[in-house]
Amino acid sequence: MDLAFTPEEQAFREEIRGWVRDNLPADIAHKVHNALRLSRDDMQRWAKILGKKGWLGWNWPKQFGGPGWNAVQRHLFEEECALAGAPRVVPFGPVMVAPVIMAFGNKAQQERHLPGIASGEVWWSQGYSEPGSGSDLASLKCRAERKGDKYIVNGQKTWTTLGQYGEWIFCLVRTSTEGKPQTGISFLLIDMKSPGVTVRPIKLLDGECEVNEVWFDNVEVPAENLVGEENQGWTYAKYLLGHERTNIADVNRAKRELERLKRIAKAEGVWEDSRFRDQIALLEVDVVALEMMVLRVLSAEKAGKSSLDIAGLLKIRGSEIQQRYTELMMLAAGPYSLPFIFEAMEAGWQGDFPGGTLANAPLASTYFNMRKTTIYGGSNEVQRNIVAQTVLG
Ligand SMILES: Cc1cc2nc3c(=O)[nH]c(=O)nc-3n(C[C@H](O)[C@H](O)[C@H](O)COP(=O)(O)OP(=O)(O)OC[C@H]3O[C@@H](n4cnc5c(N)ncnc54)[C@H](O)[C@@H]3O)c2cc1C
C-alpha cells in the first residue's frame, strides 16, 4: 500500500489549486472560512462556475461529460476546494442521483437530466425519509399508483434538505405491498413544480430552515420518470447511499476547520491553556487517522480493489470529528458564541456587544447544526450495525 502522492498527482494538485484560486469568488470563500450563512445564490454561483469548467460532476466518467478522474484525482480536487474555502457542493444532483441515472436510467433520462445537473442549473432534492421511515427506510409508505402512462403519487417525505430550493426530487415510492417491504419500492423522478407538491420548511434549533416536509397530493408523474424497473428501487437506493456516506466523511473540511479552531483558540486566549491544547491535539490525531483511512481507500481503489464496505466507518468517524471541532470552537469562545443572534451569521456583521468578533460570531449555531451529522445519511448507530455485519462478519 503506497499512501504517497506521485509527482503527476502533485502536479495535478497544483493545477487544481491554481484554478480554484483564480475562480472561487472571494466573498463566498470569506463566508465559508467563517462559517457564515450561504445563500442559495452563493451555492449555485459556485456550482455553475464548476459546471462551466466541466467539474461539477467531478466524479463522473468521461462518457457522461465528466473529467474521468481516478479516485486520487477526485480526492485532491475535493481537498483543494475545501482548503480554499469553496462551499460543499450540494450533493443531491451531481453526487447522488446522477450516478443512479447513469447506472440504471435509460438514454432519454440521461439526455434529459444529466446536462442540467452537470451545469448546476437544476437543483435536486432527496426524497427518501418519511415520518416513521428513517433508519427503517424500507417501511416507507408514500404511494405511487400506476394509471395508464402516469403514476399518481400520494404521501409525505420529510427532512428534505434544502427542498425549499428544489426543482426536481428523486423519491423512493411504494408501488407494491406484496412480499417483503424492500421489493415493493420504486425510484421516481418528480418535478417539484407539479400541481399537488407542497414544501413546508422545518425550523431547527440553530434558527435556520435547512430541512423541509414535502407533501404529495395526487401528484401526476409521467411513467417515463421511473428509473430502471418498477419495484427495483431498493437496489438503486442502496447504490446511492454508498456514495452519500463516503461524501459525508468530509475529511478535507475537517482539516480546514481544525485550522479555524486553532485561530479561534488563539484569538480567545485559550491556546495558552495546555489542557485545551491537548483537546485540539487529540482531535488533530483523529483527523490525520481519518485521512489515512481515506488514503487507504484511495490506494485500494487505485489497485483495483473495491473498498466501499468501509463507507460506514468513514461516515461514523467523519461525523464525530465534525461534532468535536464545533464543540471545541464553542468552548473556546465561551459566552461569545452568541447562541441566538440570527444576524450574526450574515457576512459583515460585527456585533455590538463586548468581545464580539467575527471569528466567533456563529459558533453556537454551527454547533447546534452539526448535531445532525451523526443522524443523516443513516444514523451512526445503524452504521455501526452495518459495519459489524459487513466488516467484522
Ligand atoms: C439535517 C438532516 C438532513 C436530512 N436530509 C435528508 C434528505 O435530504 N433527504 C432524506 O430523505 N432524508 C434526510 N434526512 C433524514 C435522515 O436520513 C434520517 O433522519 C435518518 O435516516 C434517521 O432516521 P429517523 O430520523 O427517522 O430516526 P429513527 O430511525 O427513528 O432513529 C431514532 C434513533 O434510534 C436509533 N436506531 C434506529 N434503528 C436502530 C437500530 N436498528 N439499531 C440501533 N439504533 C437504532 C437511531 O440511531 C436514532 O438514534 C436528514 C436528516 C437530518 C437530521
The ligand as an SDF file (V2000), in Angstrom:
LIG
                    3D

 53 58  0  0  0  0  0  0  0  0999 V2000
  -30.2660   17.6070    8.9860 C   0  0  0  0  0  0  0  0  0  0  0  0
  -30.8460   16.4010    8.3180 C   0  0  0  0  0  0  0  0  0  0  0  0
  -30.9690   16.3830    6.9510 C   0  0  0  0  0  0  0  0  0  0  0  0
  -31.5440   15.2910    6.3060 C   0  0  0  0  0  0  0  0  0  0  0  0
  -31.7240   15.3480    4.9520 N   0  0  0  0  0  0  0  0  0  0  0  0
  -32.4130   14.3690    4.3340 C   0  0  0  0  0  0  0  0  0  0  0  0
  -32.7500   14.4780    2.9520 C   0  0  0  0  0  0  0  0  0  0  0  0
  -32.3900   15.4520    2.2690 O   0  0  0  0  0  0  0  0  0  0  0  0
  -33.4950   13.5070    2.4040 N   0  0  0  0  0  0  0  0  0  0  0  0
  -33.9050   12.4010    3.1010 C   0  0  0  0  0  0  0  0  0  0  0  0
  -34.5460   11.5440    2.5280 O   0  0  0  0  0  0  0  0  0  0  0  0
  -33.6170   12.2770    4.4100 N   0  0  0  0  0  0  0  0  0  0  0  0
  -32.8960   13.2350    5.0530 C   0  0  0  0  0  0  0  0  0  0  0  0
  -32.6150   13.1240    6.4000 N   0  0  0  0  0  0  0  0  0  0  0  0
  -33.1810   12.0050    7.1520 C   0  0  0  0  0  0  0  0  0  0  0  0
  -32.1820   11.0200    7.6880 C   0  0  0  0  0  0  0  0  0  0  0  0
  -31.7320   10.1450    6.6910 O   0  0  0  0  0  0  0  0  0  0  0  0
  -32.8460   10.3040    8.8590 C   0  0  0  0  0  0  0  0  0  0  0  0
  -33.0500   11.2500    9.8920 O   0  0  0  0  0  0  0  0  0  0  0  0
  -32.0450    9.1460    9.3890 C   0  0  0  0  0  0  0  0  0  0  0  0
  -32.0110    8.0940    8.4560 O   0  0  0  0  0  0  0  0  0  0  0  0
  -32.5820    8.6270   10.7450 C   0  0  0  0  0  0  0  0  0  0  0  0
  -33.9360    8.3390   10.6500 O   0  0  0  0  0  0  0  0  0  0  0  0
  -35.0030    8.9620   11.6850 P   0  0  0  0  0  0  0  0  0  0  0  0
  -34.7480   10.4300   11.7930 O   0  0  0  0  0  0  0  0  0  0  0  0
  -36.3410    8.5210   11.2470 O   0  0  0  0  0  0  0  0  0  0  0  0
  -34.6350    8.3210   13.0860 O   0  0  0  0  0  0  0  0  0  0  0  0
  -35.0540    6.8720   13.6050 P   0  0  0  0  0  0  0  0  0  0  0  0
  -34.8200    5.8820   12.5220 O   0  0  0  0  0  0  0  0  0  0  0  0
  -36.4160    6.9550   14.1900 O   0  0  0  0  0  0  0  0  0  0  0  0
  -33.9900    6.6330   14.7440 O   0  0  0  0  0  0  0  0  0  0  0  0
  -34.1310    7.1930   16.0420 C   0  0  0  0  0  0  0  0  0  0  0  0
  -32.9580    6.7170   16.8920 C   0  0  0  0  0  0  0  0  0  0  0  0
  -32.9910    5.2880   17.0080 O   0  0  0  0  0  0  0  0  0  0  0  0
  -31.7520    4.7210   16.5830 C   0  0  0  0  0  0  0  0  0  0  0  0
  -31.9980    3.4560   15.8740 N   0  0  0  0  0  0  0  0  0  0  0  0
  -32.9310    3.2390   14.9180 C   0  0  0  0  0  0  0  0  0  0  0  0
  -32.8440    1.9650   14.4620 N   0  0  0  0  0  0  0  0  0  0  0  0
  -31.8220    1.3750   15.1570 C   0  0  0  0  0  0  0  0  0  0  0  0
  -31.2360    0.0750   15.1300 C   0  0  0  0  0  0  0  0  0  0  0  0
  -31.6920   -0.8800   14.2980 N   0  0  0  0  0  0  0  0  0  0  0  0
  -30.1820   -0.1610   15.9490 N   0  0  0  0  0  0  0  0  0  0  0  0
  -29.7050    0.8050   16.7780 C   0  0  0  0  0  0  0  0  0  0  0  0
  -30.2500    2.0500   16.8470 N   0  0  0  0  0  0  0  0  0  0  0  0
  -31.2840    2.3400   16.0490 C   0  0  0  0  0  0  0  0  0  0  0  0
  -31.1410    5.7530   15.6340 C   0  0  0  0  0  0  0  0  0  0  0  0
  -29.7500    5.6380   15.5970 O   0  0  0  0  0  0  0  0  0  0  0  0
  -31.5920    7.0530   16.2910 C   0  0  0  0  0  0  0  0  0  0  0  0
  -30.7130    7.4040   17.3200 O   0  0  0  0  0  0  0  0  0  0  0  0
  -31.9960   14.1810    7.0590 C   0  0  0  0  0  0  0  0  0  0  0  0
  -31.8380   14.1790    8.4440 C   0  0  0  0  0  0  0  0  0  0  0  0
  -31.2720   15.2740    9.0790 C   0  0  0  0  0  0  0  0  0  0  0  0
  -31.1280   15.2420   10.5740 C   0  0  0  0  0  0  0  0  0  0  0  0
  1  2  1  0
  2  3  1  0
  2 52  2  0
  3  4  2  0
  4  5  1  0
  4 50  1  0
  5  6  2  0
  6  7  1  0
  6 13  1  0
  7  8  2  0
  7  9  1  0
  9 10  1  0
 10 11  2  0
 10 12  1  0
 12 13  2  0
 13 14  1  0
 14 15  1  0
 14 50  1  0
 15 16  1  0
 16 17  1  0
 16 18  1  0
 18 19  1  0
 18 20  1  0
 20 21  1  0
 20 22  1  0
 22 23  1  0
 23 24  1  0
 24 25  2  0
 24 26  1  0
 24 27  1  0
 27 28  1  0
 28 29  2  0
 28 30  1  0
 28 31  1  0
 31 32  1  0
 32 33  1  0
 33 34  1  0
 33 48  1  0
 34 35  1  0
 35 36  1  0
 35 46  1  0
 36 37  1  0
 36 45  1  0
 37 38  2  0
 38 39  1  0
 39 40  1  0
 39 45  2  0
 40 41  1  0
 40 42  2  0
 42 43  1  0
 43 44  2  0
 44 45  1  0
 46 47  1  0
 46 48  1  0
 48 49  1  0
 50 51  2  0
 51 52  1  0
 52 53  1  0
M  END
$$$$
